[in-house]
Amino acid sequence: MTTTTLRLHSQAARHKSSAISAISINWKLVYACAMLASLAMLVFYIYQVNQLTRGAYAIRGYNNQISSLAGENTNLEAQFAQSDFLAGVAQQAQALGFEKTTNVAYVQIMQNSLAER
């Protein structure tokens, strides 16, 4: 290689390095953007924790509601079974000709009429 070629390569390298050093970074702006991003992430984190807590309370409320409805369902099933049984008994009584009692008359027994030992 000739000196001219080396000189051109050297000047090209200096030109590139001066172009790189010509880019100046405004560090105050970088720090301000970083602080703003950190603050935004902190606010988002607080919001997410709030939403998570609200969801946990909603789930607890739903679980309580489910347990109360399950208990009510059990009671209703028992009442249905009882009413179904009583309806069947009433139908059988009508089929056999039984009637409801309206007048109750008591028979009085004399004390001496019972058998003694």
C-alpha positions in Angstrom: 0.0 0.0 0.0 1.1 3.5 -0.7 1.2 6.3 1.8 -1.6 8.0 -0.1 -3.9 5.0 0.5 -2.9 4.8 4.2 -3.5 8.5 4.6 -7.0 8.2 3.0 -7.8 5.3 5.3 -6.6 7.3 8.3 -8.6 10.4 7.3 -11.7 8.3 6.8 -11.3 6.7 10.2 -10.8 10.2 11.9 -13.9 11.5 10.1 -15.9 8.6 11.4 -14.7 9.0 14.9 -15.4 12.7 14.8 -18.9 12.0 13.5 -19.5 9.7 16.5 -18.2 12.2 19.0 -20.3 14.9 17.3 -23.4 13.2 18.7 -23.9 14.7 22.1 -26.2 13.1 24.6 -28.3 15.4 26.8 -28.0 13.4 30.0 -30.5 15.6 31.9 -33.1 14.7 29.3 -32.2 11.0 29.6 -32.5 11.1 33.4 -35.8 13.0 33.2 -37.2 10.5 30.8 -36.0 7.6 33.1 -37.6 9.2 36.1 -40.8 9.8 34.2 -40.9 6.2 33.1 -40.2 5.0 36.6 -43.0 7.1 38.0 -45.4 5.8 35.3 -44.4 2.2 36.2 -44.9 2.9 39.9 -48.4 4.3 39.3 -49.3 1.4 37.0 -48.0 -1.1 39.7 -50.2 0.6 42.4 -53.2 0.4 40.0 -52.6 -3.3 39.3 -52.3 -4.1 43.0 -55.5 -2.2 43.6 -57.3 -4.2 40.9 -55.9 -7.5 42.2 -57.1 -6.7 45.7 -60.6 -5.7 44.4 -60.8 -9.0 42.5 -59.9 -10.9 45.6 -62.6 -9.2 47.6 -65.1 -9.9 44.7 -64.1 -13.6 44.7 -64.6 -13.8 48.4 -68.1 -12.2 48.1 -69.0 -14.6 45.3 -67.8 -17.6 47.3 -70.0 -16.5 50.3 -72.9 -16.0 47.9 -72.4 -19.5 46.4 -72.3 -21.1 49.9 -75.5 -19.4 51.0 -77.2 -20.3 47.7 -76.1 -23.9 48.1 -77.6 -24.1 51.6 -80.8 -22.5 50.3 -80.8 -25.1 47.5 -80.5 -27.9 50.0 -83.4 -26.6 52.0 -85.5 -26.2 48.9 -84.8 -29.7 47.8 -85.8 -31.0 51.2 -89.0 -29.0 51.1 -89.8 -30.3 47.6 -89.2 -33.9 48.6 -91.5 -33.4 51.6 -94.2 -31.7 49.6 -94.0 -34.3 46.9 -94.4 -37.1 49.5 -97.4 -35.3 51.1 -99.0 -34.8 47.8 -98.7 -38.5 47.1 -100.2 -39.4 50.4 -103.1 -37.0 49.8 -103.8 -38.6 46.4 -103.8 -42.1 47.9 -106.1 -41.0 50.7 -108.6 -39.6 48.2 -108.3 -42.8 46.1 -109.2 -44.9 49.2 -112.1 -42.6 50.0 -110.7 -41.0 53.2 -112.1 -37.6 54.1 -110.9 -34.8 56.3 -112.4 -34.8 59.7 -114.6 -31.7 60.5 -116.6 -32.6 63.6 -114.8 -34.4 66.4 -117.0 -36.0 69.0 -115.4 -37.5 72.1 -116.9 -40.6 73.8 -116.9 -40.4 77.5 -116.3 -43.7 79.3 -117.5 -44.3 82.8 -114.8 -45.1 85.3 -116.3 -48.3 86.6 -116.8 -49.7 83.1 -113.2 -50.5 82.7 -112.0 -54.0 83.5 -110.2 -54.3 86.8 -107.4 -56.7 87.5 
